[in-house]
Amino acid sequence: MAEFQNFTMNFGPQHPAAHGVLRLVLEMDGEVIQAADPHIGLLHRATEKLAESKPFNQSIGYMDRLDYVSMMCNEHGYVLAIEKLLSITPTVRAQYIRVMFDEITRILNHLLWLGTHGLDIGAMTMFLYCFREREDLMDCYEAVSGTRMHATYYRPGGVYRDLPDTMPRYQPSKWHDEKDVARMNAAREGTMLDFIEDFTERFPVRVDEYETLLTDNRIWKQRTVNIGVVSPERAMALGFSGAMLRGSGIEWDLRKKQPYEVYADMDFDIPVGINGDCYARYLVRIEELRQSNRIIKQCVKWLRENPGPVILDDHKFAPPSRVEMKGNMESLIHHFKLFTEGYNVPEGEAYAAVEHPKGEFGIYLVSDGANKPYRLKIRAPGFAHLSSMHEMVEGHMLADVVAVIGTQDIVFGEIDR
């Protein structure tokens, strides 16, 4: 027999499953992985440093661009940290809107994860199914903020504006005739809350469709069962959070254990896995889709019954209305000061964490009393997950690396920052 020699191989950054910017240096013994060394930093854009040179409100938009699949959840962590330092509490309606959009964002995130994870492992149809539902929720993002992705919708003290009374509608075109358009606009006749409620009625059936395709599919199970197993003790030691931790059997969710906003009033369950493998994490995230749907339904019901302000009426932090600003000199000055200098935040430090779709997303903020952060540190959930790559793939085959990267649900914007 000829002697076999270990060889080193680059997986990515140009590999389609390497998310564009991950370079994995793999040490291979034939087809079996001996070691995996992730090289990061190919997407570094100095978010933490840039935030130190801008007034607090002007960095909200940078947060969207960290994990660019979970936009509003990133904003939420940052805005909560500012509110802690300012000792202000947003209006109750704003808190419900934030919780509703956090859960819409969780569904958006998990749909993209499911579509791309399926695509990586060879399930082409999942990608098309998931994007069908994402389109509806992207329209909700666009309706409240004017943009489909980087919303910059949350503000210290509340949210930018109330939910709109109408939804954008499809127009007849060479691709869709009048009959098609009438069918597509059926759910868009009422307010945005009507549209979201209609979505929550339809969505559970869609999740059942995903499960029909994958959950008992023998090829899917061959690619995910007993792959990348992490024990509960190791998951905690490695700093896992979110679905990665719950998939290993630890019932930890900040929305239940350290409730923020109005999560304490919500009725939902924490899905927990048993085996700590890729399949368990898949099942946890599928169940999270259903639980998020439950939370959104509760928010829609409350928001219908309780109109009110969506941001504090304090012009030190929130701009006056356009009408006030045009007709009142003092409001004009407030407006001008807020958008040029911003506001001074009392000296001190704060850490705020949210249950982000990928795990615990934390913002550690230090203020020296100026109008911009003295220091901003982002605790990205994906960073801890990626650092376990060697441990999760050692002894597996090359093809399993793709399944492990998929199950970690990695986005490099937050890892490289």
N, C-alpha and C positions, 0 to 999 in steps of 0.2 A: 504493500500500500504506500502511495505517495504521502509525504508528511503534509498535514494541513497547517497553515500559518494564520494567526489572527491578522485581520486587516482593519484599517480605519476607514470609515466612510462618512461623507457629509450627507446629512438628511436636511435639505433646505439650505438657504432660505427660499430657493426658487421652486421647491416642491409644492404642488397644489395643496397638500394637506398640512403644510408647515405654516399656514396662515400668513404667508408672504414675508414674514420677518423673523422667523425662528431658525437659527442654525443649530442643529443637533450634531455633535460629533460622536458617532457610534463606533464602538470597538466590537467587531463581529468575529465570531468563531463559526465560519460557514454562514448559516442563516440565523444563528442564535446570538442574541445580544449579550455581551459581557459587561459593557459599560456605556452609559449615555451621559454626555456632558452638554447641557444647553448653553448656547452663547446668545446673550441678549444685548440690547442696546442699539439695534438697527433701526428703531423707530423713536429714538430719544428726541423729545422736543422741549425739554426744560420747563415743564408746566409749573413745578414748584418754585423755580427761580423767577419765572416771569410774573407769578402772582405777587412776589415781593415788590414789584415795581409799579403795581397798578392799584387804584382804589378798589376796595373790597368788591363792590358790585360788578366791576369790569372783569373780574375773573370768573364769574358764573359761567360764561360761555366756554371757558377753557375746560371746565369740568365735563361738559357734554362730550368733549373730544377725547376724554381718557378712555373709558370703555364705550366706544361709539355704537354699541348695541343696547346699552342700558342708560341712555342719556339722562333722563330726569332723576334716576336714582343717585347718580353721581352728584348732580346739583343738590339733591336733598341733604346729603352728608355735609357738604360745604356750607349750605345755608343754615343748617342746624348748629354748626360750630359757631357761626357768626352770631346767631340768636342767643346762644349760651353766654357769649362774652357781653352782648348788649343787654342781657336779662330781659328779653322781650318774648312774648308768646303770640304766635299768629292767631288770627280769628278762627273760630271753630269751623266755619265753612271752608276756609282755606286748608285746614288740616284734613278735612274729608276729601277735598279735591286732590291734595297731595297723596293721600293713601290710595285713592282710586287710580291716579296716574302711576304711582309706584307699581301697582299690580298690573296695569296695562303694560307697563314697561317690562315687568317680569314675564308676561306672556310673550311679548315681542322678542325678548332675549331667548326664551326657551324654544320658541318656534324656529328662530334662526339656528340655534344650537342643534335642534332635532333634524332640521333640513340638511345642514352641512355635515353633521356627524353621520347621518344616513348616507349622504353622498360619498363621504370618505370611505365608508365600509362597503359601498356598492349598491345602496338602495336609492336609485335615481328618483323614483316617484315622490318620495317624502319631501324632497326639495320643492317640488312644484306645489304640493298640497299645502305646505307650511306658508309659502309666500302668498297663497290665496288669502289666508286669514290675516297675515301681516298687513296687507294692503288696507283693510278696514281700519285697523288700529293706527296705522301711519296717517290716515285721513283725520283721525282724532287729534293726533299731534299737530297736524297742519292747521286744523280748525282753531285750536287755542293759541298757537304761537306763530303761525305763519310759515312754519318750516317743518319738513317731514322728519328731520333727524335732530339737529342741534338746537333744541327748543329754547333754551335760556328762559324758561317759564317760571321757575321758582324764584322768589325774592325774600330777603330777610323781612319777616312780618307777614308773609302770605304768598300769594301768587300774582303774576303780572296782570291778569284780568279774569273776569268771570267766564263761565262756559257760554259759548254762543247759542243763540236761539235757532240758528239754521245750520245745516251742513252743506258743503259744496256738492253740486249735482253734476252728473254726467250729461254731456250734450250729444245730440245725434252727430255722427261722423260717417266717413266712408267705411268704417269698420263696424259701427253699431247703428242699426236703424231705429226708428221711433219705438218699435215694440221692445227691442232689446233694452233701450235706454229706460223705458218705463219700468221694466223688470228690475234693472240695476238700481233705479232710484227709489224703489218701493220703501226701503228702510230709511230714506233720507228726507221724507216729507215733513217730519216733525223736528224737535229740538235735538241738540247733541245728546242729551240724556236719553231720549227715545232711541236714538241710533245705537248708543252703547248698550241699552237694555235689550234691543233686538239682537245685538251681537252675543250677549250673554245667554240668550235663549238658544241660539244656533250652535254655539261653540262646543258644548259637551258632546254633541253628535259628531262633530269634527274630530275631537280627541279620540272618540271610539273608533273612527276611521283609521287614525294613526296606529292605534293599538291593534286593529285587525291586520294591518300590514306588517307590523313588527313584533309585537309582544310574544306570539307563539311561533314566529317564523324561525324555522330551524337554522337557516343560514345566519340570521341575526344573532341567535343564541350561541351558535358555534363561534362567532366572532367576538362575543362580549362576556359570556359566562366564564367565570374563573380567570378572567384577564385583568391584570392590574389590581390584584386583591390588596386591600390595606386594612389591617386590623384596627379596632377602635382605639387601642392604646397608641399605635403608631400615628393614626390620623390626628389625635390630639397633640402628640409630641411634634409632629411636623407642622402644626399651626393651620391645619385645614379648617375651613368654615363652610357654611352654606350646604349645598347638596353633596359636596365631597365628604363632609363630616357626617351628615345624616345618612348617606349611603352606607357608611361603615357602622351604623347602628347607634349613633349618639344623637339623642333628641335635643338639639340645640338650635334655637331660632330666636334672634334678637326681638322679633315682633311679639313673641310670647314671654321671653325671659327678661328682657329689658324694654318694655313697650315704649314707643315714642308716638307722637301725634295721637291718633284715636285708635290705634291697634288694640288697645285694651278692651275696647267696646265691640270688637269684631268677633264673629263666631267662625272659626276655621280650625283645621287640624294640621299637625306637623307630620308629614310623611317621613317614615324612617325605613331604611333598608336593613337587610340582614347580613348578606355575604360580603359587602364591601368591595364588590367587583364592578366592572363596567355596566353589567346588566342591572345591578341593584341601583346604581346611580341614575340609569335610564328610567327605571320605574319610579324613583323618587321625583324626578323632574316632571314626568308625565302626570303624577298625582298633584304636583305643585300647580300645574296648569288648571286643574279642576278647582283647587282651593283658591287660587287667585280669582277665578271666575265667581266663586261664592262671595269673596270680599267685595268685588266690583258691584255685584248685585245689591249688597247691603248699602254701599256708598251711594249708588244711584237712588235708592229708596229714600235715604236721609236727605240727599241734596234736593230732591223734588219737593220735600215737605218743609225745608228750612232755608228760605232765601236769606241773604244778608251780605255784609261786606266781605271781600276776599283778601283784603290787605289792611294793615293797621292805618288808622287815620292820623299818622304822625309824620309830618312832612320833613322831619329830620332823616327818616329812612325811606319813606315812600313818596313818590312824586305826587303833586296835586293833580287833579283832573285837568284835561285840556281846557275845559270851560273856565275853571278857576284861574288857570295860568294865563289865559288870554285877557281876563278882566280884572285881575287883582295884582297890584304891584308886589305885594309880599309873597304871593304864590309864585310869581315869576322869578323872584330872587331865590326862593326855595328850590325851584326847578333847576335854575342855573347852577346853584351851588352843588346840588345833589349830583348832577351829571358831569360836572367838571372836577370838583374836589372830592365828592363823596362825603362820608361822615367819619368822625373819629370814633374808634372803638376803645373802650377802657382797657387799661393795661391788664395783662393776665394771660392765661393759657387755657385752652379748652380742647377736649377730645370728643368728637361726636361720631357715632357709628350707626349705620343703617344696615338692615338685612337686604343687601344688594342681591340681584339674581344669581351672582357668582359666589357670594359669601359675605363676610363682614368687610364692608367698605368704610374705612375710618378716615377722618380728617383731624389732624392735630394742628391747632392754630395757636400761634404765639403773637400777642399784640404788645407794642410798646407805647400805646396811646395815640398812635398816628392814624392816618386815613388809609393806610395800606398794611398788609400783614408784615410783621417782623420776620416770621418764619412760617412756612406751611409744609407739612409732611403728610403725604398721602399713604394710607395703609391699603395697598391693593390686594384683594383676595387671591388673584391669579398668580402673584409672585410666590406665595408659599406653596401653591399647588405645583407650579412649574419646577420648584426646587426639589420636588420629590420624584422627578422624572426618572432618574437613575434607578431608584428603589422600585418603582412601579414596573419598569420594563426589563429589568435584569432577568436573564433566563428565558425571556419570551422570544418569539420570532420577529423578524423585521416587520411583517405585516401588522403585528400587534401594536407597534409604536403608533400607528395611525389611529387605532382604536383608543389608545390611552390619551393621545393629544385631544381627541374628540371628547372623551369623557371628562377631561379637565375643564372643558369649555373656556378656552384661553382667548383673551383678546389682548394684543400687545400694547395698545395705547396706554393701558393702566400699568402694565408691567414695566415698560421702558419709561413711561412718564416724560 
